[in-house]
Amino acid sequence: MRRTFKCGHAGRFRKRLIPGCGLAALVMFIAVAAQAQEPVLVVGNVMPVNDPLGRPFKGINGSPEVSARVEIRATFGGVILSPTNEEAQLDFFNPLMRVSYIGHDVPIPDSGLFSETFASNELHSATSYYARVFDWTSRDTSIYYADTLPFAGMASGTINPEFGALALTGPDGDGDGLPDAWEWENNLNPGERDSDDDGYGDWFEVFHGTDEQPRNPDAALGEVQIQTPAESGEEVYSVSWWTIPFPNMLYQLQFRPEVAGGASFSNIWSGTATDDQLVIDVQDWAGTNEPPKGFFRVTVPYDGP
């Protein structure tokens, strides 16, 4: 960005003295150059903060309205209050120094990283600070948050605090992994782990799809169906079941042969669904003339409450 200086008459400063400005313009130029070279302190994480499914928190540089909120707060005596405390109490014991967001000054979107620059000595060395990140744009709209350990301020340089484990932003009466206040706000039942009673828990549907899914019953998995060539009109044996077509939800089809003494299930297919029903070719397990003698099952592995 070019800077325009006015000294007696309008004109752009082009690395020479502007007529009529003399020494004043030179002094101004030196001051601007010195200011640009002043040391700064950069605070930002190098290890991404992830949601419970291992996906980095979302954020785009220049778009805080769609990015996970980051707060940098002071702490006296190492005391860090949770966001469930009253805001006035939180601001008294942990004064807010800067509001940032995931993606700020980071070229890669949705990286789970942020970078914030402070002027020299803005964060005093005699005071401790910590960073707090929410998984969405504010405390009220977030389900989880995470804090870093306290770190001392510096005159200049770089501080890379690491975020700790995720914690809920409020009480969770039904233990489904979603705070009561968040469930009320999103028209869910904070006393039920499966608000729409479709067999998929609210937490599961929120983190594999959108917050609208727990309010709309989905087709249940039901029984796994085996289709023979005569039944399906195809030339192969197949297995089908109803799904929820979430792009990041992994299904595993497993098979256990019917043998004496029993046997463990083994994975024969895994993948995601783009339609409400999956149909998987199992001809290799069926043979040429007879249906498979054993048992199929479908599992959906995930980490959650």
C-alpha positions in Angstrom: 0.0 0.0 0.0 1.4 3.4 -1.0 1.4 6.2 1.6 0.4 9.7 0.5 2.0 12.7 2.3 0.7 16.2 2.2 3.2 19.0 2.8 2.2 22.3 1.3 0.5 20.6 -1.6 -0.8 17.1 -2.5 1.8 14.7 -3.9 3.0 11.1 -3.6 6.3 10.4 -1.8 8.6 8.7 -4.3 11.8 8.2 -2.3 12.7 11.8 -2.7 12.0 15.0 -0.9 8.8 16.6 -1.9 9.3 20.3 -2.8 8.1 22.4 0.1 8.5 19.6 2.7 12.3 19.6 3.2 13.5 18.0 6.4 10.0 17.3 7.7 9.3 14.8 4.9 12.7 13.1 5.5 12.0 12.7 9.2 8.5 11.3 8.5 10.0 8.8 6.0 12.6 7.6 8.6 9.9 7.3 11.3 7.7 5.2 9.0 10.6 2.9 8.0 11.6 2.5 11.7 8.0 1.6 12.6 7.8 -1.1 10.0 11.0 -2.7 11.3 9.9 -2.7 15.0 10.0 -6.2 16.6 6.7 -8.0 17.0 5.4 -11.1 18.9 3.6 -13.8 16.9 1.4 -16.2 18.8 0.0 -19.3 16.9 -0.3 -23.0 17.0 1.7 -25.4 14.8 -0.3 -28.5 15.9 -3.8 -28.3 14.5 -6.8 -28.5 16.8 -9.2 -31.2 15.7 -12.8 -32.1 16.3 -13.7 -35.5 17.9 -13.6 -37.2 14.5 -10.1 -35.9 13.9 -11.1 -33.2 11.4 -9.3 -29.9 11.8 -11.4 -27.0 13.1 -12.7 -24.8 10.2 -11.4 -21.4 9.4 -10.7 -19.1 6.4 -8.4 -16.1 6.5 -10.4 -13.0 6.2 -13.7 -14.7 7.1 -14.2 -14.8 10.9 -17.9 -15.2 10.4 -17.5 -18.8 9.2 -14.4 -19.6 11.3 -13.8 -21.2 14.7 -13.3 -18.5 17.4 -10.0 -18.1 19.2 -9.5 -16.0 22.3 -6.2 -14.9 23.9 -6.7 -14.1 27.6 -4.5 -13.2 30.5 -4.4 -15.3 33.7 -3.2 -14.3 37.1 -1.7 -17.0 39.3 -2.4 -19.6 36.6 -6.2 -19.5 37.2 -8.2 -20.4 34.1 -11.9 -20.3 34.3 -14.1 -22.4 32.0 -16.4 -20.7 29.5 -19.4 -21.9 31.6 -18.6 -19.1 34.1 -20.4 -15.8 34.0 -18.9 -13.6 31.4 -18.2 -10.7 33.8 -16.4 -13.2 36.1 -14.4 -14.6 33.2 -13.4 -11.2 32.0 -12.3 -10.2 35.6 -10.1 -13.2 36.3 -9.0 -13.8 32.6 -9.1 -10.5 30.8 -9.6 -10.8 27.0 -6.5 -9.6 25.2 -7.4 -10.4 21.6 -10.1 -12.2 19.6 -8.9 -14.1 16.6 -10.1 -17.1 14.6 -8.9 -20.3 13.0 -7.4 -19.5 9.6 -6.2 -16.0 10.6 -3.0 -15.2 8.8 -2.8 -18.9 7.7 -2.8 -19.5 3.9 -4.4 -23.0 4.1 -8.2 -23.0 4.9 -9.7 -25.3 7.5 -6.3 -26.2 8.8 -7.0 -26.0 12.5 -4.3 -23.3 12.8 -4.2 -19.6 13.6 -1.5 -16.9 13.8 -1.9 -13.6 15.7 0.7 -10.7 15.7 1.2 -8.4 18.7 3.2 -5.2 19.0 6.5 -5.4 20.9 5.8 -5.7 24.7 2.0 -5.8 24.2 2.0 -9.1 26.1 4.1 -8.4 29.2 6.7 -10.9 30.4 5.5 -10.6 34.0 2.0 -11.8 33.0 0.8 -15.3 31.8 -1.6 -15.8 29.0 -3.5 -18.7 27.4 -5.3 -19.3 24.1 -8.8 -20.7 23.9 -10.5 -22.1 20.8 -14.1 -22.9 20.2 -15.3 -25.2 17.5 -17.5 -22.6 16.0 -17.9 -18.8 15.8 -18.9 -18.1 19.4 -19.3 -19.7 22.8 -23.0 -20.0 22.4 -22.9 -21.8 19.0 -20.0 -24.1 20.0 -20.2 -27.6 21.4 -16.5 -28.0 22.3 -13.6 -25.8 23.3 -9.9 -26.3 24.2 -7.3 -24.3 26.1 -3.6 -24.1 25.9 -1.3 -24.2 29.0 -0.4 -20.7 30.3 2.5 -19.1 28.6 4.5 -16.0 29.5 4.5 -12.9 27.4 7.6 -11.8 25.5 8.8 -8.6 24.0 9.1 -10.2 20.6 9.6 -13.5 18.9 7.3 -16.5 18.4 5.1 -18.5 20.8 3.5 -21.7 19.7 1.2 -22.9 22.4 -0.4 -26.3 22.0 -4.1 -26.9 22.7 -5.2 -29.5 25.1 -8.1 -31.9 25.1 -11.5 -30.9 24.0 -14.1 -30.1 26.6 -17.9 -29.4 26.5 -18.9 -25.7 26.6 -21.7 -26.5 29.1 -23.5 -29.2 31.2 -24.7 -32.3 29.4 -27.6 -33.8 31.3 -28.2 -36.8 29.1 -24.6 -37.6 28.5 -24.8 -37.6 24.8 -21.8 -35.4 24.2 -23.9 -32.3 23.3 -24.3 -29.5 25.9 -27.9 -28.9 27.1 -27.9 -25.2 26.1 -26.8 -26.1 22.6 -29.5 -28.8 22.3 -32.2 -26.3 23.4 -30.9 -23.8 20.9 -31.0 -26.3 18.1 -34.5 -27.7 19.0 -33.2 -31.0 20.3 -34.2 -32.7 23.5 -31.5 -32.4 26.1 -33.0 -35.3 28.0 -32.8 -37.7 25.1 -29.7 -39.1 23.4 -31.7 -39.7 20.2 -34.2 -36.9 19.7 -35.8 -38.2 16.6 -35.7 -41.8 17.8 -34.3 -43.2 14.5 -31.6 -45.3 16.1 -28.8 -42.8 15.4 -27.7 -40.7 18.5 -27.9 -36.9 18.3 -24.1 -36.6 18.7 -23.5 -39.2 15.9 -25.8 -37.3 13.5 -24.4 -33.9 14.3 -20.8 -34.8 13.8 -21.4 -37.0 10.7 -23.8 -34.6 9.0 -25.5 -31.4 10.0 -27.3 -30.1 13.1 -30.6 -30.6 11.2 -30.2 -34.4 11.0 -31.1 -35.2 14.7 -34.5 -33.5 14.1 -35.4 -35.6 11.1 -35.7 -39.4 11.4 -33.5 -41.3 9.0 -34.1 -44.7 7.6 -33.0 -47.3 10.1 -30.2 -49.7 9.2 -32.7 -52.6 9.6 -31.7 -56.1 8.5 -28.9 -56.8 6.1 -30.5 -58.3 2.9 -28.8 -60.9 0.7 -30.0 -60.9 -2.9 -29.5 -64.0 -5.1 -29.3 -63.7 -8.9 -32.8 -65.0 -9.2 -34.2 -62.4 -6.8 -32.2 -59.4 -8.1 -32.2 -60.1 -11.8 -28.4 -59.6 -11.8 -25.7 -62.2 -12.4 -24.1 -61.9 -9.0 -25.0 -62.2 -5.3 -25.2 -58.9 -3.5 -25.8 -57.5 0.0 -27.8 -54.4 0.7 -28.8 -52.2 3.6 -30.2 -48.7 4.3 -27.7 -46.0 5.0 -27.4 -42.3 5.9 -25.4 -40.8 3.0 -23.0 -38.7 5.0 -19.8 -38.1 3.0 -17.5 -38.8 6.0 -19.4 -41.8 7.5 -17.6 -45.1 7.0 -19.5 -48.4 6.7 -17.9 -51.8 7.0 -19.4 -55.0 5.6 -18.1 -58.0 7.5 -18.5 -61.8 6.9 -18.2 -64.8 9.2 -18.3 -68.3 7.7 -20.6 -70.9 9.2 -18.1 -73.3 10.5 -17.8 -75.6 13.5 -16.5 -73.9 16.5 -17.3 -70.4 15.2 -15.1 -67.9 13.5 -14.4 -64.2 13.8 -15.9 -61.6 11.4 -13.5 -60.2 8.8 -13.9 -57.0 6.7 -14.9 -57.7 3.1 -15.8 -54.1 2.1 -15.6 -50.6 3.5 -16.7 -47.2 2.1 -19.1 -44.3 2.3 -22.6 -44.0 0.9 -23.9 -41.5 -1.6 -27.4 -42.9 -1.7 -30.0 -44.1 0.9 -29.2 -47.7 0.1 -25.9 -49.5 -0.5 -25.7 -52.6 -2.7 -22.4 -54.5 -2.5 -21.3 -57.3 -4.8 -20.4 -60.4 -2.7 -20.0 -62.9 -5.5 -16.4 -63.8 -4.4 -17.9 -65.0 -1.0 -21.0 -66.5 -2.6 -19.3 -68.9 -5.1 -21.0 -69.7 -8.4 -24.1 -71.6 -7.5 -24.8 -71.4 -3.8 -25.4 -68.4 -1.5 -22.7 -67.8 1.1 -23.0 -70.0 4.1 -22.2 -67.7 7.0 -23.2 -64.4 8.4 -23.0 -60.8 7.2 -23.1 -57.8 9.4 -22.6 -54.0 9.0 -20.7 -51.8 11.4 -20.0 -48.1 11.6 -16.8 -47.5 13.5 -16.6 -44.1 15.1 -15.3 -42.4 18.3 -17.9 -40.6 20.3 -19.9 -40.7 23.5 
